[in-house]
Amino acid sequence: MIVKEDFLNKLRQFFGLNLYEVRIWTALLSRGVSTAGELSDIGDVPRSRTYDVLESLEKKGFVMMKLGKPIQYLAVEPKEVVERVKKSIKDDANKNIQKLKDLSNTDILTELTNLHTQGIEFVEPTDLSGSIRGRHNIYTHLETMVKKAEDSVTIVTTEKGLPRKTEALSHLFAKLAKKGVSIKIAAPVSEEDIGKMKDITKHAEVKNVENLDARFVVVDGKEVLFMVTDDEAIHPSYDVGVWINAPFFAGALESLTKTTVDK
């Protein structure tokens, strides 16, 4: 049996298997029923490892051991395998989420917080900065910034960036508005489009700005996250953001933005 390496690599990626596991699994799929020795030869896996690999696949729900002698193995239907893997991933995710929830009620988080607080005291204000690569990571950090806002959030973005940011942050806007946080969004957007953003405009002031080609967010006039690339010309995975905690610069940028937007 000849299976292309790129196909095996895709299986490893989607199903979380190692190389020996995908080789034995695909070998068994090609036979339906087979012995460990046959699968070792077909899949080009050392015989000393084949039984361990089959045991692992059995535990994961990819194969079944057939009753009788010699010992043979049956391949589970791929559609059923997909469902089993999905269930396993969900179960593992729920367990890990619960562990992290339980962590909030322990002294571990308190100790970690104390370590961070004490460490920050020794950091120069100019050192409170960092670069973030990848749009997913940028938006994760952006959400962290925005949900801690106490006074104001100013968002300046592009026409394409507007729906991305509102989708990522809209679930926070109502909570911030209840706290009295002022939310202002500036982007190239028509009055008609603004009218369609009823859920957003309930909690945020959205303005059409054609003459401000930039991508940045200012929170409480203290923190700034700005993107250094043109989102029209860059793949999301290569997007780069720079975060700085600099009240003097952030306050000036926020004031400048308000002046420009209100013109």
Residue pairs with C-beta under 8 A, 6 or more apart in sequence:
1 26
1 27
1 30
1 42
1 43
3 23
3 26
8 19
8 22
8 23
8 26
11 17
11 22
11 25
11 26
12 18
12 19
12 22
15 22
15 62
15 81
15 85
16 85
17 25
17 57
17 60
20 43
20 45
20 49
20 53
21 53
21 56
21 57
21 62
23 43
23 44
23 45
24 39
24 40
24 43
24 45
24 50
24 53
24 54
24 57
25 57
25 62
25 63
25 75
26 43
27 34
27 38
27 39
27 42
27 43
28 34
28 39
28 63
28 73
28 74
28 75
29 75
29 78
30 42
31 38
31 39
31 42
31 75
32 74
32 75
33 66
33 72
33 73
33 74
33 75
34 42
34 72
34 73
35 70
35 71
35 72
35 73
36 47
36 50
36 51
36 54
36 71
36 73
37 47
37 50
39 45
39 50
39 54
39 73
40 46
40 47
40 50
43 50
45 53
54 63
54 65
54 73
57 63
58 64
58 65
58 73
60 84
60 85
60 88
61 76
61 80
61 81
61 84
61 85
61 88
62 75
62 76
62 81
62 84
63 73
63 74
63 75
63 76
64 73
64 74
64 76
65 71
65 72
65 73
65 74
66 72
66 73
66 74
76 84
103 109
125 245
125 246
126 246
128 244
128 245
128 246
129 242
129 243
129 244
129 245
129 246
130 242
130 243
131 240
131 241
131 242
131 243
132 138
132 141
132 225
132 240
132 241
132 242
132 243
133 238
133 239
133 240
134 236
134 237
134 238
134 239
135 236
135 237
135 239
136 236
138 225
138 227
138 239
138 240
138 241
139 164
139 165
139 168
141 225
141 241
141 243
142 165
142 168
142 169
142 217
142 225
142 241
143 168
143 169
143 172
145 217
145 219
145 223
145 225
145 243
146 153
146 169
146 172
146 176
146 217
146 219
147 172
147 175
147 176
148 219
149 176
149 179
149 181
149 219
149 220
150 179
150 181
150 220
151 181
151 182
151 220
151 221
152 181
152 182
152 183
152 184
152 218
152 219
152 220
152 221
152 254
153 176
153 181
153 182
153 183
153 184
153 217
153 218
153 219
153 220
154 184
154 186
154 217
154 218
154 219
154 254
154 257
154 258
155 165
155 169
155 183
155 184
155 185
155 186
155 187
155 217
156 185
156 186
156 187
156 209
156 212
156 214
156 215
156 216
156 217
156 257
157 164
157 165
157 185
157 186
157 187
157 214
157 215
158 187
158 188
158 213
158 215
158 231
158 232
159 187
159 188
159 189
160 231
160 232
161 187
161 215
161 231
162 185
162 187
162 189
165 185
165 217
166 185
166 197
166 200
170 199
170 200
173 183
173 200
173 202
173 203
173 204
174 202
174 203
176 183
176 203
177 183
177 202
177 203
177 204
182 205
183 203
183 204
183 205
184 204
184 205
184 207
184 258
184 261
185 200
185 204
185 205
185 206
185 207
186 206
186 207
186 209
186 212
186 257
186 261
187 206
187 208
187 209
188 208
188 209
188 210
189 206
189 208
190 208
191 208
194 201
194 206
194 208
197 206
200 206
207 261
209 260
209 261
211 260
212 257
212 260
212 261
214 226
215 226
215 227
215 231
216 224
216 225
216 226
216 227
216 253
217 224
217 225
217 226
218 224
218 250
218 253
218 254
218 257
219 250
220 250
221 247
221 250
221 251
221 254
222 245
222 246
222 247
222 250
222 251
223 243
223 244
223 245
223 250
224 243
224 244
224 246
224 249
224 250
224 253
225 241
225 242
225 243
226 241
226 242
227 239
227 240
227 241
227 242
228 240
228 241
228 242
229 238
229 239
229 240
231 239
244 250
